[in-house]
Amino acid sequence: MYNHLRGKIYRVMPGKIIIETSGVGWDITAPLSTTSRLEAAKEITLLVHLVVREDAMLLFGFLTEDERSLFRTLINISGVGAATAIQILSSTTPQDFIIAIEKQDTTALKKIKGIGDKTAKRIILELKGAKTMLPASDASDIPAIGGIGADAVMALEAMGVPAKEASARVEKVITANPSLTLEEIVRAALQG
């Protein structure tokens, strides 16, 4: 629904940013990797993700697409909510996290506050080899993730398809017919 916010930083606290745009103050939760690099009174464009719950609408902000992409991947894992995903991003970089997943390093994951043995194993099981976790700079090597495929995956995610499933569907469609337009890819991916 929302992609980014551009405005003046009204206030920065660890894990929290308030950005003022057109007289409205947006209360945004962010990982420490983002808040530690910001200063009040500066103009900023912040990538955002809206989480809608029964009792609240929460806005999360990120400086890089890698962070937002990993956040979106993590919140689709059973038992990993937005707070845990922010804690993971506050404790490690997306690249180091991916390395820990690929090495199946439960010890490294359990060092992150809120991650126990069971959750670490579940994260590794669900994300091992997941192409949607790759940083944007490496994603162009994978047909379904780079270029038009990345746009199709984002469109499916916006429609509520989990990131891992969206990537798999788009990759299948593009592999079968690489000459489709974005709309055709999305339509075909939604059907199967």
Secondary structure, DSSP 8 states (H G I E B T S, - for coil): ---EEEEEEEEEETTEEEEEETTEEEEEE--HHHHTT--TT-EEEEEEEEEE-SS-EEEEEESSHHHHHHHHHHTTSTT--HHHHHHHHHHS-HHHHHHHHHTT-HHHHHTSTT--HHHHHHHHHHHTT-GGGS-HHHHTTSTTTSTHHHHHHHHHHHTT--HHHHHHHHHHHHHH-TT--HHHHHHHHHH-
